[in-house]
Amino acid sequence: MLLACAITSLLTKAFINPLKISLLQDKENFNSRFDQLLTDVTTYIEDDLTKDAVAWLRQVAEYTVPGGKQNRGMSVVNAYQHLAGRPLTHIEIDQSFVLGWCIEWLQAFFLVADDIMDNSSMRRGKPCWYKQVGVH
């Protein structure tokens, strides 16, 4: 509980100071990293999986991961900035984007599972992933 309060306090302070986070809060920069990360992941696993499995993973990720509010992913970036207590280097910004996207991927997994459990039909203004033709 104490940790949750501390994190909430840190994030709140980070969001209050727009001068410190204006560059990092730019969702365009965050979003621009997704395609390269997806390519990196699929390239990394392509020797261990069939081409069909890699293509399926790409299709699932492209459909379910981008498009949300990205509050969790951006919170990682902003928390890193605040905890560092200084402007982040380009490498640190990129590292925070990668970790932020990991959180967004995990959230997308939870949403797909939730949609199946709740028998939902729509997510983010389009049919749920499991409702797609060919997905069983």
Secondary structure, DSSP 8 states (H G I E B T S, - for coil): -HHHHHHHHHHHHHHH-HHHHTTTT-HHHHHHHHHHHHHHHHHHHTTTS-HHHHHHHHHHHHHHSTTS--HHHHHHHHHHHHHHTS---HHHHHHHHHHHHHHHHHHHHHHHHHHHHHT--EETTEE-GGGSTT--
